[in-house]
Amino acid sequence: MIGKLIIVAAATALSTASVSATDTSRERSWHDVKCVRYKRAWSQALAHQGPQGLGRAFLDSHAAFLASNCTRRADVCARSPEELKLANTMVVLSMNAGTASTFPPFYCRP
């Protein structure tokens, strides 16, 4: 049991180190690093959840955010249960990737 924990811990440390080495190159700003991590998390979450229940406005607004290198004003409004689930997943994944919870573009304007 202890041997398995050590192997898992070592594998986790190695994968984290390799991600950190590629994500924090001197050529990229911290914002760029966060955007790369966010884009990766989005691709994985969308592939896992699938597009069912995600509206065109939600997907288009989010695509515009990604295309702007994650600088476009937060205006991706999650309305359906599936959109809310994906938005919530992205907030958690964003925080796990080292970004603030305010980084994702989810906001519904009145």
FENQUI-V769456 format. One line per field, one symbol per residue. phi: phi as a letter, one per 20 degrees, with the letter a starting at -180 (. if undefined). psi: psi as a letter, one per 30 degrees, with the letter a starting at -180 (. if undefined). burial: + if it has 9 or more other C-alpha atoms within 8 Angstrom, else -. A space follows every 50 residues. Layout:
phi = ???
psi = ???
burial = ???
This chain:
phi = .ffffffffffffffffffffeedfffdfffffffgffffffgfffffen egnefgfffffffffffemmdfgfbeeedfgfffffffffffffffenef feffeeadef
psi = eeeeeeeeeeeeeeeeeeeeeefhlffkleeeeeeeeeeeeeeeeeeeel fkfkleeeeeeeeeeefghhfkkjgjjkeleeeeeeeeeeeeeeefggll ffelgjkjk.
burial = ----------------------++---+---++++++++-++--++---- ---+---++-++-+++--+--+-+++++-+-+++-++-+++++++-+-+- +--++++---
